[in-house]
Amino acid sequence: MRSPTRLALATSCALALVSTPTAAWSADTPKAEGKTASTAKAAPVDCAKVKCIALTFDDGPGKYADKLLDTFKKYKSKATFFLEGQYVKSRPAFAKRMVAEGHDIGNHSYTHPHLRELSEDKIREELQKTQDIVKKATGKYPTTIRPPYGEFDTRVQAIATEMGMPIVLWNGGSRDWATKNETAIYNEVLKNAKRDGVILMHDWVEQTVTVMPKLLAALQKQGYHVVAVSSLRGFKDAKAGDVYPVGSEKDKDLSSESPTGDPEAYAESPADGL
């Protein structure tokens, strides 16, 4: 039979083992404050108070979109992706990730035609087909339209109004589709950077994706917050069928920033996966 002294000592040791975790157990268990910090949402950027710029990407999801998304996540920045329905069909996981990580998504038609050359029924078909396939892939509908080549007319505006979406163009470019050169893309974007600027880029251009870490770092060093278009000053006032940025449709240099002619002549993204 154990003595009272021995029994008390054994009980004390057992209680100590239960109530005090070992060093190894503690190291494997996250601290409460660390867990709270990792799950806390970042405060939204107020572009009325800070300098913002939006980088926008057409014709996607391109085959390099996952790497691009990794970079935006690392730099705690947001983008806007104007998606083609045919590529959402072939890369639904990329589109789903864009939405899940808080980026804006817009409608860039299904097959990238010149909308002004189509009948009204065909324009509706191009846009609605993309709306439906994006919703199926991501759970959300695109909320804006960027017509291919930046081309539109009163019929396109009327249909955008019917669908409840503003038309988003741009007021600066990268000419990445033309140069496919990292230094040229970097310099062109920084040359065109301005507060509340909307920059046109393409996520199927490999050099754009490769230079993005350097570009985001440079923009942040200049005091820019890289945000989605919906965060920019003035966008909240854009109604269905309105053109944003205001006055961008009058820019004579607009068309030179966008690929022209047959998209198959420049887009490297389409061939794979369709």
VEXFIMAR-327378 format. One record per residue: x, y, z of N, C-alpha, C in turn; residue number from 0; residue in one letter. Coordinates in steps of 0.02 Angstrom, whole numbers. Layout:
# VEXFIMAR-327378
    n.x    n.y    n.z   ca.x   ca.y   ca.z    c.x    c.y    c.z num residuo
      X      Y      Z      X      Y      Z      X      Y      Z NUM       a
...
# end
This chain:
# VEXFIMAR-327378
    n.x    n.y    n.z   ca.x   ca.y   ca.z    c.x    c.y    c.z num residuo
     43    -60      0      0      0      0     44     62      0   0       m
     25    114    -45     65    173    -50     54    217     12   1       r
    109    250     32    104    295     90     67    357     68   2       s
     34    395    114     -1    457     97     45    508     62   3       p
    109    510     85    156    558     55    168    542    -18   4       t
    181    476    -33    194    455   -102    133    467   -147   5       r
     72    453   -120     11    461   -158      0    534   -176   6       l
     12    578   -130      4    650   -142     52    675   -195   7       a
    115    649   -192    166    669   -240    147    646   -311   8       l
    123    584   -318    103    557   -383     45    596   -412   9       a
     -4    612   -368    -62    651   -391    -41    719   -417  10       t
      6    751   -379     30    817   -398     64    816   -466  11       s
    105    765   -479    140    759   -542     92    749   -600  12       c
     41    707   -589     -9    694   -641    -46    757   -660  13       a
    -66    796   -610   -102    859   -623    -58    907   -662  14       l
      6    908   -646     53    953   -680     59    934   -754  15       a
     59    868   -769     65    846   -837      3    864   -878  16       l
    -56    861   -846   -118    877   -881   -126    952   -893  17       v
   -109    992   -842   -123   1063   -846    -69   1104   -881  18       s
     -7   1076   -885     48   1114   -916     72   1078   -979  19       t
     61   1106  -1039     83   1073  -1100    159   1070  -1104  20       p
    184   1020  -1137    256   1014  -1147    278   1065  -1199  21       t
    343   1076  -1203    370   1125  -1250    353   1104  -1322  22       a
    358   1039  -1337    344   1015  -1404    271   1026  -1422  23       a
    226   1012  -1377    154   1022  -1390    139   1095  -1402  24       w
    169   1139  -1363    158   1211  -1370    181   1236  -1438  25       s
    236   1210  -1462    264   1233  -1525    218   1215  -1583  26       a
    180   1160  -1577    137   1138  -1630     68   1171  -1629  27       d
     54   1209  -1577    -12   1240  -1570     -6   1315  -1581  28       t
    -43   1343  -1630    -37   1415  -1643    -63   1455  -1584  29       p
    -31   1512  -1571    -54   1555  -1519   -118   1590  -1541  30       k
   -159   1608  -1493   -223   1638  -1508   -216   1701  -1549  31       a
   -168   1744  -1530   -161   1807  -1565   -138   1797  -1636  32       e
    -94   1746  -1648    -70   1732  -1715   -126   1708  -1760  33       g
   -171   1668  -1732   -227   1642  -1770   -274   1698  -1790  34       k
   -285   1744  -1743   -329   1800  -1757   -301   1844  -1813  35       t
   -236   1856  -1810   -204   1899  -1861   -208   1868  -1930  36       a
   -200   1801  -1934   -198   1769  -1999   -266   1767  -2032  37       s
   -320   1768  -1991   -386   1763  -2019   -420   1831  -2027  38       t
   -389   1883  -2001   -419   1950  -2006   -417   1975  -2078  39       a
   -472   2006  -2101   -474   2034  -2168   -439   2102  -2170  40       k
   -404   2114  -2225   -370   2178  -2234   -423   2233  -2243  41       a
   -410   2291  -2216   -456   2347  -2222   -459   2369  -2295  42       a
   -518   2387  -2320   -523   2409  -2390   -485   2474  -2400  43       p
   -458   2482  -2461   -420   2542  -2477   -469   2599  -2494  44       v
   -460   2657  -2465   -501   2715  -2479   -463   2760  -2529  45       d
   -482   2755  -2592   -445   2791  -2644   -460   2866  -2644  46       c
   -506   2888  -2602   -517   2960  -2592   -462   2989  -2548  47       a
   -429   2945  -2510   -378   2967  -2462   -307   2949  -2484  48       k
   -301   2899  -2526   -234   2876  -2547   -232   2873  -2623  49       v
   -171   2869  -2650   -160   2867  -2723   -169   2796  -2748  50       k
   -217   2787  -2794   -233   2720  -2819   -223   2716  -2894  51       c
   -213   2655  -2918   -208   2640  -2989   -236   2570  -3000  52       i
   -266   2558  -3058   -294   2492  -3074   -258   2462  -3133  53       a
   -232   2402  -3124   -204   2363  -3180   -258   2314  -3203  54       l
   -273   2316  -3268   -327   2274  -3294   -299   2228  -3348  55       t
   -327   2168  -3352   -299   2116  -3396   -354   2089  -3441  56       f
   -344   2094  -3507   -394   2072  -3556   -379   2001  -3582  57       d
   -430   1972  -3611   -425   1911  -3652   -414   1847  -3611  58       d
   -422   1849  -3547   -407   1791  -3505   -468   1748  -3491  59       g
   -457   1699  -3447   -395   1685  -3412   -342   1657  -3459  60       p
   -284   1688  -3459   -227   1663  -3498   -193   1606  -3463  61       g
   -148   1573  -3499   -116   1514  -3471    -66   1530  -3416  62       k
    -48   1594  -3407     -2   1613  -3353    -39   1646  -3294  63       y
   -105   1643  -3295   -144   1680  -3245   -131   1657  -3174  64       a
   -116   1594  -3164   -103   1570  -3096    -41   1602  -3066  65       d
     11   1609  -3107     73   1642  -3084     60   1716  -3069  66       k
     20   1747  -3112      3   1818  -3102    -36   1826  -3036  67       l
    -82   1782  -3022   -121   1785  -2960    -75   1775  -2899  68       l
    -27   1731  -2906     22   1722  -2851     57   1788  -2835  69       d
     76   1824  -2887    112   1888  -2878     67   1940  -2845  70       t
      6   1946  -2868    -40   1995  -2838    -53   1978  -2764  71       f
    -57   1915  -2750    -68   1894  -2680     -7   1913  -2638  72       k
     52   1901  -2663    113   1917  -2626    118   1991  -2612  73       k
     99   2033  -2660    104   2106  -2652     41   2138  -2624  74       y
     -5   2095  -2601    -67   2119  -2570   -102   2171  -2613  75       k
   -108   2156  -2677   -139   2201  -2726   -197   2166  -2760  76       s
   -240   2206  -2792   -297   2179  -2828   -295   2200  -2901  77       k
   -324   2159  -2944   -326   2173  -3016   -398   2168  -3041  78       a
   -406   2186  -3104   -470   2176  -3137   -458   2135  -3200  79       t
   -496   2082  -3207   -487   2036  -3264   -549   2039  -3308  80       f
   -539   2058  -3372   -592   2058  -3421   -588   1992  -3460  81       f
   -635   1948  -3446   -630   1878  -3467   -668   1864  -3531  82       l
   -638   1821  -3572   -672   1795  -3631   -704   1729  -3612  83       e
   -767   1721  -3631   -803   1660  -3613   -769   1596  -3637  84       g
   -739   1598  -3697   -707   1538  -3724   -649   1514  -3682  85       q
   -615   1561  -3648   -557   1541  -3607   -578   1526  -3535  86       y
   -633   1555  -3513   -661   1534  -3449   -684   1461  -3454  87       v
   -709   1443  -3513   -730   1374  -3525   -672   1326  -3519  88       k
   -613   1346  -3544   -555   1301  -3543   -515   1306  -3478  89       s
   -522   1362  -3441   -483   1371  -3379   -529   1396  -3323  90       r
   -581   1359  -3306   -628   1383  -3255   -596   1392  -3187  91       p
   -546   1351  -3171   -514   1355  -3105   -480   1423  -3096  92       a
   -450   1450  -3149   -417   1515  -3144   -469   1570  -3131  93       f
   -525   1567  -3167   -578   1616  -3156   -605   1612  -3085  94       a
   -615   1552  -3062   -641   1541  -2994   -592   1570  -2942  95       k
   -528   1561  -2953   -478   1587  -2906   -478   1664  -2907  96       r
   -487   1694  -2964   -489   1768  -2968   -544   1795  -2923  97       m
   -602   1765  -2925   -658   1787  -2884   -644   1772  -2810  98       v
   -619   1712  -2796   -606   1692  -2727   -555   1738  -2693  99       a
   -507   1765  -2731   -455   1807  -2702   -471   1882  -2706 100       e
   -534   1898  -2724   -557   1966  -2718   -543   2013  -2775 101       g
   -526   1986  -2833   -515   2028  -2892   -581   2043  -2927 102       h
   -584   2097  -2965   -642   2112  -3006   -641   2070  -3070 103       d
   -700   2050  -3093   -704   2016  -3157   -754   2053  -3202 104       i
   -735   2061  -3266   -778   2094  -3314   -787   2049  -3375 105       g
   -834   2070  -3417   -854   2033  -3477   -818   2061  -3538 106       n
   -780   2019  -3572   -742   2041  -3631   -765   2004  -3694 107       h
   -829   1982  -3693   -861   1945  -3747   -842   1871  -3744 108       s
   -869   1832  -3790   -854   1760  -3791   -797   1744  -3839 109       y
   -796   1776  -3898   -746   1759  -3948   -704   1818  -3973 110       t
   -710   1877  -3940   -671   1936  -3956   -685   1963  -4026 111       h
   -748   1972  -4044   -763   2001  -4110   -764   2077  -4108 112       p
   -770   2108  -4166   -783   2180  -4170   -859   2188  -4161 113       h
   -880   2209  -4103   -952   2211  -4087   -991   2256  -4134 114       l
   -959   2310  -4158   -995   2356  -4202  -1014   2324  -4269 115       r
   -981   2268  -4285   -995   2234  -4348  -1049   2181  -4341 116       e
  -1074   2170  -4280  -1123   2118  -4268  -1194   2147  -4263 117       l
  -1242   2103  -4272  -1312   2122  -4260  -1323   2128  -4185 118       s
  -1378   2161  -4166  -1392   2168  -4095  -1400   2100  -4062 119       e
  -1432   2053  -4096  -1441   1986  -4067  -1373   1952  -4055 120       d
  -1327   1961  -4102  -1261   1930  -4094  -1221   1964  -4038 121       k
  -1229   2030  -4030  -1195   2065  -3976  -1219   2037  -3909 122       i
  -1286   2031  -3903  -1315   2003  -3841  -1289   1933  -3828 123       r
  -1286   1893  -3881  -1264   1824  -3874  -1192   1821  -3849 124       e
  -1148   1862  -3878  -1077   1863  -3858  -1071   1881  -3783 125       e
  -1109   1930  -3762  -1104   1953  -3692  -1139   1906  -3644 126       l
  -1200   1885  -3662  -1238   1843  -3615  -1206   1774  -3607 127       q
  -1179   1747  -3661  -1147   1681  -3657  -1088   1684  -3608 128       k
  -1051   1740  -3609   -996   1748  -3562  -1021   1757  -3491 129       t
  -1075   1796  -3483  -1104   1804  -3416  -1120   1736  -3386 130       q
  -1152   1694  -3425  -1175   1629  -3400  -1118   1583  -3383 131       d
  -1067   1581  -3426  -1012   1534  -3413   -969   1556  -3354 132       i
   -961   1622  -3346   -923   1648  -3288   -961   1633  -3223 133       v
  -1027   1642  -3225  -1068   1626  -3165  -1062   1552  -3147 134       k
  -1063   1509  -3198  -1057   1438  -3186   -989   1420  -3156 135       k
   -936   1453  -3180   -869   1437  -3157   -853   1466  -3088 136       a
   -879   1526  -3075   -857   1563  -3015   -911   1575  -2963 137       t
   -974   1567  -2983  -1029   1582  -2937  -1050   1655  -2940 138       g
  -1016   1696  -2981  -1033   1767  -2986  -1034   1788  -3060 139       k
  -1077   1837  -3073  -1078   1866  -3140  -1027   1922  -3146 140       y
   -997   1933  -3204   -959   1994  -3216  -1004   2054  -3205 141       p
   -974   2109  -3181  -1013   2169  -3165   -998   2227  -3211 142       t
   -950   2219  -3257   -933   2272  -3305   -920   2240  -3373 143       t
   -920   2282  -3425   -905   2259  -3493   -846   2299  -3519 144       i
   -799   2264  -3549   -748   2298  -3590   -754   2269  -3660 145       r
   -780   2308  -3707   -788   2283  -3775   -719   2269  -3807 146       p
   -713   2215  -3845   -649   2202  -3879   -626   2262  -3920 147       p
   -561   2275  -3918   -530   2331  -3953   -553   2399  -3926 148       y
   -593   2399  -3874   -620   2462  -3849   -673   2492  -3895 149       g
   -699   2451  -3941   -747   2475  -3991   -819   2464  -3968 150       e
   -860   2516  -3972   -930   2509  -3957   -969   2563  -3993 151       f
  -1035   2555  -3994  -1079   2606  -4023  -1140   2613  -3979 152       d
  -1190   2650  -4003  -1249   2661  -3961  -1287   2596  -3947 153       t
  -1284   2548  -3994  -1317   2484  -3982  -1283   2446  -3925 154       r
  -1217   2446  -3925  -1180   2412  -3871  -1195   2446  -3805 155       v
  -1197   2511  -3804  -1214   2547  -3742  -1284   2531  -3719 156       q
  -1331   2526  -3765  -1400   2510  -3747  -1405   2440  -3717 157       a
  -1368   2393  -3746  -1368   2324  -3720  -1334   2321  -3652 158       i
  -1279   2359  -3643  -1246   2363  -3578  -1294   2391  -3526 159       a
  -1334   2440  -3546  -1384   2468  -3501  -1436   2415  -3483 160       t
  -1460   2378  -3532  -1507   2323  -3521  -1480   2273  -3470 161       e
  -1415   2258  -3477  -1384   2207  -3435  -1362   2234  -3368 162       m
  -1367   2300  -3360  -1352   2331  -3295  -1278   2339  -3281 163       g
  -1237   2350  -3333  -1165   2354  -3324  -1134   2416  -3356 164       m
  -1089   2450  -3321  -1049   2503  -3353  -1000   2474  -3403 165       p
   -976   2516  -3448   -924   2498  -3496   -858   2527  -3470 166       i
   -808   2485  -3461   -743   2507  -3435   -691   2504  -3490 167       v
   -662   2561  -3505   -607   2565  -3554   -542   2574  -3515 168       l
   -499   2619  -3536   -435   2628  -3502   -409   2698  -3519 169       w
   -362   2723  -3481   -330   2787  -3497   -254   2782  -3496 170       n
   -230   2721  -3503   -158   2709  -3508   -147   2637  -3529 171       g
    -92   2624  -3562    -80   2556  -3586    -10   2531  -3570 172       g
      3   2470  -3590     68   2439  -3580     99   2418  -3647 173       s
     57   2412  -3698     77   2387  -3764    115   2321  -3758 174       r
     96   2282  -3708    130   2218  -3696    119   2170  -3754 175       d
     60   2171  -3785     45   2126  -3840     89   2140  -3901 176       w
    113   2202  -3907    153   2221  -3965    227   2210  -3953 177       a
    252   2229  -3895    324   2226  -3883    347   2158  -3856 178       t
    306   2130  -3813    325   2067  -3778    396   2072  -3751 179       k
    409   2128  -3719    476   2142  -3692    467   2169  -3621 180       n
    499   2138  -3573    489   2157  -3502    507   2230  -3489 181       e
    564   2252  -3513    586   2321  -3501    537   2371  -3532 182       t
    515   2356  -3593    469   2401  -3628    402   2405  -3592 183       a
    378   2348  -3569    314   2346  -3533    319   2386  -3468 184       i
    373   2374  -3431    385   2408  -3367    387   2484  -3378 185       y
    425   2506  -3427    432   2578  -3439    366   2609  -3463 186       n
    329   2573  -3504    267   2601  -3531    215   2610  -3476 187       e
    210   2561  -3432    162   2567  -3377    180   2624  -3331 188       v
    243   2630  -3312    264   2684  -3267    255   2752  -3300 189       l
    265   2755  -3366    255   2818  -3402    182   2839  -3400 190       k
    137   2790  -3403     65   2805  -3405     32   2805  -3336 191       n
     70   2789  -3284     41   2785  -3217     19   2854  -3193 192       a
    -42   2857  -3165    -67   2918  -3135   -122   2898  -3086 193       k
   -138   2944  -3042   -189   2930  -2992   -255   2913  -3026 194       r
   -286   2858  -3004   -349   2833  -3032   -342   2812  -3104 195       d
   -280   2797  -3126   -269   2772  -3193   -295   2701  -3201 196       g
   -318   2685  -3261   -339   2617  -3279   -293   2595  -3335 197       v
   -250   2546  -3321   -198   2525  -3367   -218   2459  -3402 198       i
   -212   2458  -3468   -229   2399  -3507   -169   2352  -3513 199       l
   -179   2288  -3494   -127   2237  -3500   -160   2171  -3521 200       m
   -119   2119  -3528   -146   2054  -3550   -112   1998  -3511 201       h
   -151   1953  -3482   -121   1900  -3442    -97   1841  -3483 202       d
   -106   1845  -3550    -77   1792  -3592     -7   1810  -3617 203       w
     15   1871  -3602     83   1892  -3621    131   1871  -3565 204       v
    174   1823  -3580    218   1796  -3529    263   1849  -3498 205       e
    286   1896  -3538    331   1948  -3513    296   1994  -3463 206       q
    232   2005  -3473    192   2045  -3426    191   2011  -3358 207       t
    178   1947  -3358    174   1909  -3296    243   1906  -3262 208       v
    295   1898  -3301    363   1893  -3273    386   1959  -3241 209       t
    369   2015  -3272    392   2080  -3247    347   2107  -3191 210       v
    290   2075  -3178    242   2102  -3131    269   2113  -3060 211       m
    310   2068  -3031    337   2083  -2964    376   2149  -2963 212       p
    419   2159  -3012    459   2221  -3016    413   2281  -3026 213       k
    362   2273  -3066    316   2328  -3080    275   2347  -3019 214       l
    247   2298  -2985    208   2312  -2925    251   2345  -2871 215       l
    312   2321  -2864    358   2350  -2814    372   2424  -2832 216       a
    382   2439  -2896    396   2508  -2917    335   2553  -2905 217       a
    276   2529  -2921    215   2568  -2911    204   2582  -2836 218       l
    215   2531  -2796    206   2541  -2723    258   2589  -2696 219       q
    318   2586  -2723    371   2632  -2701    352   2705  -2718 220       k
    315   2714  -2772    292   2780  -2792    229   2802  -2754 221       q
    207   2760  -2708    150   2778  -2665     82   2754  -2690 222       g
     82   2714  -2743     18   2689  -2769     -8   2629  -2730 223       y
    -73   2627  -2722   -108   2566  -2700   -137   2536  -2764 224       h
   -119   2474  -2779   -143   2441  -2840   -208   2406  -2823 225       v
   -263   2430  -2851   -329   2408  -2832   -370   2386  -2893 226       v
   -427   2354  -2880   -474   2339  -2932   -510   2403  -2955 227       a
   -535   2403  -3015   -569   2462  -3043   -625   2486  -2997 228       v
   -661   2439  -2967   -719   2457  -2925   -699   2498  -2864 229       s
   -635   2500  -2847   -612   2539  -2789   -592   2610  -2807 230       s
   -585   2625  -2871   -561   2691  -2892   -613   2746  -2878 231       l
   -588   2806  -2867   -632   2864  -2858   -675   2873  -2920 232       r
   -738   2887  -2911   -781   2901  -2967   -816   2840  -2995 233       g
   -789   2780  -2984   -821   2722  -3014   -890   2709  -2984 234       f
   -896   2722  -2920   -961   2708  -2887  -1017   2749  -2918 235       k
  -1000   2803  -2953  -1050   2845  -2985  -1067   2821  -3056 236       d
  -1030   2771  -3081  -1042   2746  -3149  -1105   2703  -3150 237       a
  -1152   2721  -3194  -1215   2684  -3200  -1211   2637  -3260 238       k
  -1260   2593  -3265  -1263   2547  -3321  -1262   2585  -3387 239       a
  -1218   2564  -3431  -1211   2595  -3496  -1163   2654  -3497 240       g
  -1144   2680  -3438  -1095   2734  -3436  -1026   2709  -3455 241       d
   -984   2755  -3479   -915   2737  -3496   -869   2763  -3441 242       v
   -825   2720  -3417   -776   2737  -3366   -708   2714  -3390 243       y
   -654   2753  -3378   -651   2820  -3349   -687   2871  -3392 244       p
   -715   2922  -3360   -752   2973  -3395   -708   3006  -3448 245       v
   -734   3008  -3509   -697   3040  -3564   -649   2994  -3600 246       g
   -640   2933  -3577   -591   2888  -3609   -610   2870  -3680 247       s
   -675   2871  -3695   -697   2854  -3763   -676   2907  -3814 248       e
   -657   2966  -3790   -636   3020  -3835   -561   3020  -3848 249       k
   -525   2975  -3815   -453   2972  -3822   -433   2944  -3890 250       d
   -402   2986  -3931   -383   2964  -3999   -329   2910  -3999 251       k
   -292   2905  -3944   -239   2855  -3941   -263   2788  -3912 252       d
   -327   2785  -3894   -353   2726  -3861   -342   2662  -3901 253       l
   -359   2665  -3966   -355   2605  -4007   -283   2581  -4016 254       s
   -235   2625  -4011   -165   2604  -4020   -140   2562  -3962 255       s
   -176   2565  -3905   -155   2527  -3846   -180   2455  -3849 256       e
   -229   2442  -3892   -261   2377  -3895   -242   2340  -3958 257       s
   -236   2273  -3954   -223   2235  -4015   -276   2248  -4068 258       p
   -257   2249  -4130   -305   2261  -4184   -302   2203  -4233 259       t
   -355   2196  -4272   -356   2143  -4321   -379   2077  -4292 260       g
   -357   2023  -4321   -377   1956  -4301   -343   1937  -4236 261       d
   -381   1922  -4183   -349   1905  -4119   -305   1843  -4122 262       p
   -320   1798  -4170   -279   1738  -4176   -208   1755  -4198 263       e
   -199   1815  -4225   -133   1834  -4250    -86   1855  -4193 264       a
   -115   1869  -4134    -72   1892  -4079    -81   1852  -4015 265       y
   -139   1823  -4005   -152   1791  -3941   -120   1722  -3938 266       a
    -76   1712  -3891    -44   1647  -3884    -83   1602  -3837 267       e
   -130   1632  -3801   -168   1595  -3752   -217   1544  -3780 268       s
   -253   1558  -3835   -309   1518  -3854   -295   1445  -3871 269       p
   -241   1431  -3906   -233   1365  -3936   -236   1308  -3886 270       a
   -208   1319  -3826   -204   1263  -3779   -269   1257  -3739 271       d
   -290   1196  -3729   -344   1183  -3682   -414   1192  -3708 272       g
   -424   1211  -3770   -492   1221  -3796   -518   1159  -3831 273       l
# end
